[in-house]
Amino acid sequence: MEDFMFLLRHPQIRAELDPHTLTVLEIKAADPQRNSVSYQEFVNMMTYRRNDSFRLAVESREVDPWSRPLYLSDPNYLTCFQKMVRRIAREFLTDDADRQFYADRYTCCPPPIFIPLITLLEVGCFVYYCMESRMFTFNGPVPASSVFIYRPDKRVELWRFLLYMLLHAGYVHLLFNVIVQVLVGIPLEMVHGPFRIALVYMSGVLAGSLGTSVFDMDAFLVGSSGGVYALLAAHLANVLLNYSHMELGILKLAAVFIIASADVGFAIWNRYAQKDSAPSIGYTAHLTGALAGLTIGLAVLKNFHQKLHQQYMCWVAMAVYLGCVGFAIFWNVFYY
């Protein structure tokens, strides 16, 4: 790599390469954990090969790479917005070329839409039912009569399998989900775009209700934990597979695991500690949502270089997910 770095310092090479490509190559060469750059990596960096979804999430205007200055790489010239974008790139992307491409091109046009909208709807519904019931506790109110809540005796109302995500059982439940959505969901949407994040999120929500209908048949279900854990599991699995390229990867995984375990523990306690008169709120959505994140979610968040339909693993993940969904539907129709 020393020879490669020496070559990059040659005046003729620096004159012929555009600033973005030169910066990415220098990052690769300076990485102490690398001793080589593969031919495919080199080709990808030299040709800017990126999928349409990633380009749409990163930039909405054309940029002339030959005339773009290199000052953005100098921290002394970065604005607060540019520093934030670079921080997101370091935390939510695992490849140096993707990080540099994202940091140089992201303009926040269009801004994140899906996660902020879902979050506002969830907070609004919680406030509405608190005012209606005149109750505000760490595990209530539980709007058992709501048309959104998933109830085992109203499974024929199919919208409940998705819209239960708008309700929450207490401010602790809501607060955890909102914090994760804001701190993890919004940056992921900034990187991957609203379509991919909506796909992962709603896959987790559906997995949560279907999983509850199979494994905890008497439980009610509220909250967006299925979607939240799908995003969280997909992102953490991606980090785990690339932890050597992430800053403090193991420590971050341990911290999130402890916090998530506490949330699941609270959900389990809330499931079995409720009074007989109160509806029991299931916790299975946390687990099945995470499984959705480990299938569809990981396939969606891991790949930038090709469209989703061109990824073999994406088709495998989709088949596994749809197989589980099909089994749950069959169970609900014939064996419930």
C-alpha positions in Angstrom: 0.0 0.0 0.0 3.0 2.3 0.5 3.8 2.0 -3.2 0.2 2.7 -4.0 0.2 5.8 -1.8 3.5 7.0 -3.5 1.8 6.6 -6.9 -1.2 8.7 -5.8 1.2 11.5 -4.9 2.6 11.7 -8.4 1.7 15.1 -9.9 0.5 13.6 -13.2 -1.8 11.2 -11.4 -3.2 13.9 -9.2 -3.8 16.1 -12.3 -5.7 13.4 -14.2 -7.9 12.0 -11.4 -11.0 13.9 -10.2 -10.9 15.1 -6.6 -13.6 12.6 -5.3 -11.9 9.5 -6.7 -8.5 10.7 -5.5 -9.8 11.2 -2.0 -11.4 7.8 -1.9 -8.2 6.1 -3.1 -6.2 8.0 -0.5 -8.6 6.8 2.2 -8.2 3.2 1.1 -4.4 3.5 0.9 -4.2 5.1 4.4 -6.3 2.5 6.1 -3.9 0.6 8.5 -6.1 -2.5 8.4 -5.7 -2.9 4.6 -2.7 -4.3 2.8 -4.3 -4.3 -0.7 -7.1 -3.0 -2.9 -9.0 -5.6 -4.9 -9.4 -5.1 -8.7 -13.2 -4.9 -8.3 -12.9 -2.2 -5.6 -10.6 -0.3 -7.9 -13.0 -0.5 -10.8 -15.9 0.5 -8.7 -14.1 3.6 -7.4 -12.9 4.6 -10.8 -16.3 4.3 -12.4 -18.5 5.6 -9.6 -20.7 2.5 -9.8 -23.7 3.1 -7.5 -27.3 2.0 -7.8 -30.1 4.4 -8.6 -31.7 4.2 -5.2 -28.4 5.2 -3.5 -27.9 8.1 -6.0 -31.5 9.3 -5.4 -30.9 9.3 -1.6 -27.6 11.1 -2.0 -28.1 13.7 -4.6 -30.8 15.4 -6.6 -28.6 17.5 -8.8 -25.8 16.9 -11.2 -22.3 17.7 -9.9 -19.2 18.2 -12.1 -16.6 16.0 -10.4 -13.7 17.5 -12.5 -14.3 20.9 -11.1 -15.4 20.0 -7.6 -12.8 21.4 -5.0 -11.2 19.2 -2.4 -11.9 21.6 0.5 -14.7 19.4 1.8 -12.2 16.9 3.1 -10.6 19.5 5.4 -12.5 19.7 8.7 -11.7 23.4 9.0 -13.9 24.2 6.1 -16.9 22.0 7.1 -20.3 23.5 8.0 -22.3 21.9 10.8 -24.5 20.2 8.3 -21.5 18.7 6.5 -20.1 17.5 9.8 -23.4 15.8 10.6 -23.5 14.1 7.1 -20.0 12.8 7.6 -20.8 11.5 11.0 -23.8 9.7 9.6 -21.7 8.3 6.8 -19.2 6.9 9.4 -21.9 5.4 11.5 -24.3 3.9 9.0 -22.1 3.0 6.0 -19.4 0.3 6.1 -17.4 1.0 3.0 -14.9 3.9 2.7 -15.9 4.6 -0.9 -19.6 4.7 0.0 -18.8 7.0 2.9 -16.9 9.5 0.8 -19.4 9.4 -2.0 -22.3 10.1 0.4 -20.5 12.8 2.3 -19.6 14.7 -0.9 -22.9 14.4 -2.6 -25.7 14.4 0.0 -27.9 17.6 -0.2 -31.0 16.6 2.0 -33.2 17.1 -1.1 -35.6 15.4 -0.6 -35.4 15.3 3.2 -36.4 12.2 5.2 -40.2 11.8 5.1 -41.3 8.3 6.1 -39.8 8.0 9.6 -40.7 11.6 10.7 -44.3 11.1 9.4 -44.7 7.8 11.2 -43.3 9.2 14.4 -45.6 12.2 14.4 -48.6 9.9 13.8 -47.6 7.7 16.7 -47.1 10.6 19.1 -50.4 12.2 17.9 -52.4 9.0 18.5 -50.8 8.6 22.0 -51.7 12.1 23.0 -55.3 11.6 21.6 -56.0 8.5 23.6 -54.4 9.9 26.8 -56.7 12.9 26.5 -59.7 10.6 25.8 -59.0 8.3 28.7 -57.6 11.0 31.1 -54.8 8.6 31.8 -51.0 9.0 31.5 -48.8 6.2 33.0 -45.7 4.3 32.2 -47.8 1.4 30.9 -51.0 3.0 29.8 -53.4 3.9 28.5 -54.1 0.7 26.4 -56.9 1.7 24.0 -58.5 -1.7 23.8 -61.6 -0.3 21.9 -59.5 1.5 19.2 -60.1 0.5 15.6 -56.3 0.3 15.2 -55.3 -2.1 18.0 -54.6 -5.7 17.1 -57.1 -8.0 18.9 -57.3 -11.8 18.5 -61.1 -11.6 18.4 -61.1 -9.1 15.5 -58.5 -10.7 13.2 -60.9 -10.5 10.2 -60.3 -6.7 10.2 -57.1 -6.9 8.3 -56.0 -3.3 8.7 -55.3 -4.1 12.4 -52.3 -6.2 11.4 -50.5 -3.0 10.3 -52.2 0.0 12.0 -51.6 -1.3 15.5 -48.2 0.3 15.2 -49.8 3.8 15.7 -50.8 2.9 19.3 -48.5 2.5 22.4 -49.0 1.1 25.9 -47.6 3.9 28.0 -45.0 6.6 27.7 -42.1 4.2 28.3 -43.1 2.1 25.3 -43.6 5.2 23.1 -40.4 6.9 24.3 -38.1 3.9 23.4 -39.6 3.5 20.0 -39.5 7.2 19.1 -35.9 7.5 20.3 -34.8 4.6 18.2 -36.8 5.8 15.2 -35.2 9.2 15.4 -31.6 8.2 16.2 -31.5 5.1 13.8 -34.4 5.4 11.4 -33.9 9.0 10.2 -30.1 8.5 9.4 -30.9 5.2 7.7 -33.5 7.0 5.6 -31.0 9.8 4.8 -28.6 7.1 3.5 -30.9 4.6 1.9 -34.0 6.6 0.9 -37.6 6.4 2.1 -38.7 3.4 -0.1 -36.1 0.9 1.3 -36.6 2.0 4.9 -40.4 1.8 4.6 -40.0 -1.7 3.1 -37.9 -2.8 6.1 -40.1 -1.0 8.7 -43.5 -2.3 7.4 -42.1 -5.8 7.0 -41.2 -5.8 10.7 -44.7 -4.4 11.6 -46.4 -7.2 9.7 -44.1 -9.8 11.1 -44.9 -8.6 14.6 -48.7 -9.0 14.3 -48.5 -12.3 12.4 -46.0 -13.7 14.9 -48.2 -12.7 17.8 -51.2 -14.4 16.1 -49.2 -17.6 16.0 -47.1 -17.7 19.2 -49.2 -15.6 21.6 -52.7 -16.1 20.4 -54.6 -14.5 23.3 -52.5 -11.2 23.4 -53.4 -7.8 22.2 -50.8 -5.9 20.3 -49.9 -2.2 20.1 -46.7 -0.2 19.3 -44.2 0.1 16.5 -41.7 -2.3 18.1 -41.9 -4.7 15.1 -40.7 -2.0 12.7 -38.3 -0.5 15.1 -36.6 -3.8 15.8 -36.5 -4.7 12.1 -34.5 -1.5 11.5 -32.3 -2.0 14.5 -31.6 -5.7 13.8 -30.8 -5.0 10.1 -28.4 -2.1 11.0 -26.7 -3.9 13.8 -26.3 -7.1 11.7 -24.7 -5.0 9.0 -22.4 -3.4 11.5 -21.5 -6.8 13.0 -20.6 -8.2 9.6 -18.3 -5.2 9.0 -17.3 -4.3 12.6 -13.6 -4.0 11.7 -14.5 -0.9 9.5 -16.8 0.7 12.2 -15.7 3.0 15.0 -16.1 1.2 18.4 -18.3 -1.4 16.7 -18.3 -3.9 19.5 -19.0 -1.3 22.2 -21.9 0.1 20.3 -23.3 -3.4 19.7 -23.0 -4.2 23.4 -24.7 -0.9 24.5 -27.6 -1.4 22.1 -28.0 -5.0 23.1 -28.3 -4.0 26.8 -30.8 -1.3 26.1 -32.9 -3.6 23.8 -32.8 -6.4 26.3 -34.1 -4.0 29.0 -37.0 -3.0 26.6 -37.9 -6.6 25.8 -37.7 -7.4 29.5 -40.1 -4.6 30.3 -42.5 -5.8 27.6 -42.4 -9.4 29.0 -43.1 -8.1 32.5 -45.9 -5.9 31.2 -47.4 -8.9 29.4 -47.7 -11.1 32.6 -48.0 -8.5 35.3 -51.2 -6.9 34.1 -54.4 -7.1 36.1 -57.0 -9.6 35.0 -59.3 -6.7 33.8 -56.6 -5.2 31.6 -55.8 -6.6 28.1 -52.5 -8.4 27.9 -50.1 -6.8 25.5 -47.9 -9.2 23.6 -44.1 -9.0 23.2 -43.6 -11.4 20.4 -43.4 -8.5 17.9 -40.0 -7.5 19.2 -38.6 -10.9 18.3 -40.4 -11.5 15.0 -39.7 -7.9 13.9 -36.0 -8.5 14.6 -36.1 -11.7 12.5 -37.7 -9.6 9.6 -34.7 -7.2 10.0 -32.3 -10.1 9.8 -33.8 -11.3 6.5 -35.2 -8.5 4.3 -33.7 -5.7 6.4 -30.1 -7.0 6.2 -30.4 -7.6 2.4 -31.8 -4.2 1.8 -29.3 -2.2 4.0 -26.2 -4.2 3.0 -26.2 -3.6 -0.7 -25.6 -0.3 -2.5 -23.8 -1.4 -5.7 -26.7 -3.1 -7.4 -30.5 -2.7 -7.6 -32.3 -4.9 -5.1 -33.7 -7.2 -7.8 -30.2 -7.9 -9.0 -29.1 -9.2 -5.6 -29.2 -13.0 -5.1 -29.3 -12.7 -1.3 -32.2 -10.3 -1.6 -34.3 -12.9 -3.4 -33.4 -15.5 -0.8 -34.3 -13.2 2.1 -37.6 -12.3 0.4 -38.4 -16.0 -0.1 -37.7 -16.8 3.6 -39.8 -13.8 4.7 -42.7 -14.6 2.4 -42.5 -18.2 3.4 -42.9 -17.3 7.1 -45.7 -14.8 6.2 -47.5 -17.5 4.2 -47.3 -20.0 7.1 -48.7 -17.4 9.5 -51.6 -16.6 7.2 -52.3 -20.4 6.7 -52.2 -20.8 10.5 -54.7 -18.0 11.0 -57.1 -19.2 8.4 -57.1 -23.0 9.2 -55.7 -23.6 12.6 -56.5 -20.6 14.8 
